[in-house]
């Protein structure tokens, strides 16, 4: 997906007011005025969440990191349905508050953690599964961090956006009109960033 494709998608989601005058990504203010969200909040439909977790073959022994977790539905579902542990990271304190409330309602606070944070500064080295619903441009910026920090065998699943031509997905599925992309970290990616 090109920068123009991202811009069209943002226009579809949020209208012209959200992207006017910006380079394709709306500047949505958070509690720190100088820091802006990289990606608008658009919740992943539950059917897509379910298939993302199935595609990643999430199990009880997994530690799932959801980058840009929004209301925490991927982390909460992984904990409730599979017994996995999960960490959600998002820049927006409002979304983190919602995610914590959702985990409490689901009875999975003992298996989940949600934190306000920058996904580019998050230590992912303990993750066995990483889930994303970002933009292509953000995924591509994040790709070297994933290759460097994640252990071989770690599964990465993205809703709607891929990782560019340098890292084609192993699997692609369409669920409820949305693409889901799947990768596994290999020794080859580790060598590329060494």
C-alpha positions as CSV (number, residue, x, y, z in Angstrom):
1,X,0.0,0.0,0.0
2,X,1.4,3.4,-1.0
3,X,1.3,6.6,0.9
4,X,-1.6,7.8,-1.3
5,X,-3.5,4.5,-0.5
6,X,-3.0,5.2,3.2
7,X,-4.3,8.8,2.7
8,X,-7.4,7.5,0.9
9,X,-8.1,5.0,3.6
10,X,-7.8,7.7,6.3
11,X,-10.1,9.9,4.3
12,X,-12.6,7.1,4.1
13,X,-12.4,6.5,7.9
14,X,-12.3,10.1,9.1
15,X,-13.3,12.5,6.4
16,X,-11.4,15.4,4.9
17,X,-11.1,17.3,8.2
18,X,-9.0,14.6,9.7
19,X,-6.2,14.7,7.1
20,X,-6.3,18.2,5.6
21,X,-2.9,19.7,5.5
22,X,-1.1,16.7,6.8
23,X,1.2,14.2,5.1
24,X,-1.3,11.3,5.2
25,X,-1.6,10.7,8.9
26,X,-3.9,12.8,11.0
27,X,-2.5,14.6,14.0
28,X,-4.7,13.4,16.8
29,X,-3.8,15.1,20.0
30,X,-3.1,13.1,23.2
31,X,-2.4,14.3,26.7
32,X,1.1,15.5,25.7
33,X,0.5,18.2,23.1
34,X,3.9,17.7,21.4
35,X,3.3,13.9,20.9
36,X,0.8,12.9,18.3
37,X,-0.7,9.5,17.4
38,X,0.9,7.8,14.5
39,X,-2.3,5.9,13.6
40,X,-6.0,6.8,14.1
41,X,-8.0,4.6,16.4
42,X,-10.2,2.2,14.4
43,X,-11.3,-0.9,16.3
44,X,-10.6,-4.3,14.7
45,X,-13.9,-6.2,14.2
46,X,-14.1,-9.2,16.6
47,X,-14.3,-11.7,13.7
48,X,-11.0,-10.4,12.5
49,X,-9.5,-10.5,16.0
50,X,-10.6,-14.1,16.3
51,X,-9.0,-15.1,13.0
52,X,-5.8,-13.2,13.7
53,X,-5.3,-15.2,17.0
54,X,-6.2,-18.4,15.2
55,X,-3.7,-17.7,12.4
56,X,-1.0,-17.0,15.0
57,X,-2.0,-20.3,16.8
58,X,-2.1,-18.5,20.1
59,X,-1.8,-20.9,23.1
60,X,-1.6,-20.6,26.9
61,X,2.2,-20.4,26.9
62,X,2.3,-17.3,24.6
63,X,3.1,-13.8,25.5
64,X,1.3,-11.6,23.0
65,X,2.2,-7.9,22.4
66,X,-0.4,-5.8,20.6
67,X,1.2,-2.6,19.3
68,X,-1.3,0.2,19.0
69,X,-3.7,-1.9,21.2
70,X,-6.6,0.6,21.2
71,X,-9.3,-0.8,23.5
72,X,-7.3,-4.0,24.1
73,X,-9.6,-6.4,22.4
74,X,-6.8,-8.6,20.9
75,X,-5.0,-8.9,24.3
76,X,-8.3,-9.5,26.2
77,X,-9.5,-12.1,23.7
78,X,-6.1,-13.9,23.7
79,X,-6.2,-14.1,27.5
80,X,-9.8,-15.1,27.8
81,X,-10.1,-17.6,25.0
82,X,-6.6,-19.1,25.0
83,X,-5.2,-18.3,28.5
84,X,-2.3,-16.4,27.0
85,X,-0.6,-13.5,28.7
86,X,-0.8,-10.2,26.8
87,X,0.7,-6.7,26.8
88,X,-1.0,-3.8,25.0
89,X,0.9,-0.7,24.1
90,X,-0.8,2.5,22.9
91,X,0.1,6.2,23.0
92,X,-3.4,7.3,23.9
93,X,-4.1,7.2,27.6
94,X,-7.9,7.1,26.9
95,X,-7.5,3.9,24.9
96,X,-5.4,2.3,27.7
97,X,-8.1,3.2,30.2
98,X,-10.7,1.5,28.0
99,X,-8.4,-1.6,27.6
100,X,-7.9,-1.9,31.3
101,X,-11.6,-1.6,31.9
102,X,-12.3,-4.3,29.2
103,X,-9.8,-6.6,30.8
104,X,-11.4,-6.2,34.2
105,X,-14.9,-6.9,32.7
106,X,-13.5,-10.0,31.1
107,X,-11.9,-11.2,34.3
108,X,-8.4,-11.3,32.8
109,X,-6.5,-8.6,34.6
110,X,-4.1,-11.2,36.0
111,X,-3.0,-12.2,32.5
112,X,-2.9,-8.7,30.9
113,X,-1.0,-5.5,31.1
114,X,-1.7,-2.3,29.3
115,X,0.6,0.7,29.1
116,X,0.8,4.1,27.6
117,X,3.9,4.0,25.5
118,X,5.6,4.4,22.1
119,X,5.7,1.2,20.2
120,X,9.0,2.2,18.7
121,X,10.5,2.3,22.2
122,X,8.9,-0.9,23.5
123,X,11.1,-3.9,24.3
124,X,9.5,-6.7,22.4
125,X,12.2,-9.4,23.1
126,X,9.9,-11.5,25.3
127,X,7.0,-11.6,22.9
128,X,6.1,-14.9,21.2
129,X,3.2,-13.2,19.2
130,X,3.0,-9.6,18.0
131,X,-0.3,-8.2,16.6
132,X,-0.6,-5.0,14.7
133,X,-3.3,-2.7,13.1
134,X,-1.2,0.2,12.1
135,X,-0.4,1.6,8.6
136,X,2.0,0.3,6.0
137,X,4.4,3.1,6.6
138,X,4.5,2.4,10.3
139,X,4.8,-1.3,9.8
140,X,7.8,-0.7,7.5
141,X,9.4,1.6,10.1
142,X,8.8,-1.1,12.7
143,X,10.1,-4.0,10.7
144,X,13.8,-3.6,11.6
145,X,12.8,-3.5,15.3
146,X,10.8,-6.7,14.9
147,X,13.7,-8.4,13.2
148,X,16.2,-7.3,15.7
149,X,14.2,-7.9,19.0
150,X,12.0,-10.9,18.3
151,X,13.3,-14.5,18.6
152,X,13.1,-16.9,15.6
153,X,9.7,-18.6,15.7
154,X,7.8,-15.5,16.9
155,X,4.6,-15.0,15.0
156,X,3.6,-11.6,13.7
157,X,0.0,-10.9,12.5
158,X,-1.2,-7.6,11.0
159,X,-4.7,-6.5,10.2
160,X,-5.1,-4.6,6.9
161,X,-1.5,-3.6,6.3
162,X,1.6,-5.5,5.2
163,X,5.3,-5.0,5.8
164,X,6.3,-4.0,2.3
165,X,8.1,-5.9,-0.5
166,X,11.2,-6.7,1.6
167,X,9.1,-9.0,3.9
168,X,6.3,-10.7,2.0
169,X,3.7,-12.5,4.2
170,X,3.8,-16.2,4.6
171,X,0.0,-16.2,4.6
172,X,-2.7,-13.7,3.6
173,X,-6.4,-14.2,4.3
174,X,-9.5,-12.0,3.9
175,X,-12.0,-12.0,6.7
176,X,-15.0,-9.7,6.8
177,X,-13.5,-7.7,3.9
178,X,-10.2,-7.1,5.7
179,X,-6.8,-8.6,4.8
180,X,-4.9,-10.4,7.5
181,X,-1.1,-10.9,7.0
182,X,1.0,-13.5,8.8
183,X,4.8,-13.8,9.2
184,X,7.2,-15.9,11.3
185,X,10.5,-14.4,12.5
186,X,13.4,-16.5,11.1
187,X,17.2,-16.6,11.6
188,X,17.5,-14.8,8.2
189,X,15.7,-11.7,9.5
190,X,18.0,-11.7,12.5
191,X,21.1,-11.7,10.2
192,X,19.7,-8.8,8.1
193,X,19.8,-6.5,11.1
194,X,23.0,-7.8,12.7
